[in-house]
Amino acid sequence: MADRRQDLLGRLADLSEEAVQRLSEAPGADRVVQALKGLGDRVDELQRRTKGFEELEKRLATLEKKVDSMTKPARGAASGARPKSGSTPKKP
């Protein structure tokens, strides 16, 4: 049984080698290979940029929390402020 399995795997390996060889001899195959290599480089660059955006989003969230905490007391003080003594309220 093991010999039969190895024989099957050997045949499969031979067929795959032949298929790869035929593909490499096909017209335009070198352009396809170059495009695939370029695609890998582009994906790497995209991952690097995405990581930078994640860090910026974290910093932005932290800053938004700080701004919110700084503006909350100011809102409470502004809403409780009295109008100036020289101004009169407008009638609707």
KAZIQUI-V367492 format. One line per field, one symbol per residue. ss: DSSP state (H for helix, E for strand, C for the rest). burial: # if it has 24 or more other ideal C-beta (glycine too) atoms within 12 Angstrom, else .. A space follows every 10 residues. Layout:
BEGIN
ss->???
burial->???
END
This chain:
BEGIN
ss->CHHHHHHHHH HHHHHHHHHH HHHHHCCCHH HHHHHHHHHH HHHHHHHHHH HHHHHHHHHH HHHHHHHHHH HHHHHHHHHC CCCCCCCCCC CC
burial->.......... .......... .......... .......... .......... .......... .......... .......... .......... ..
END
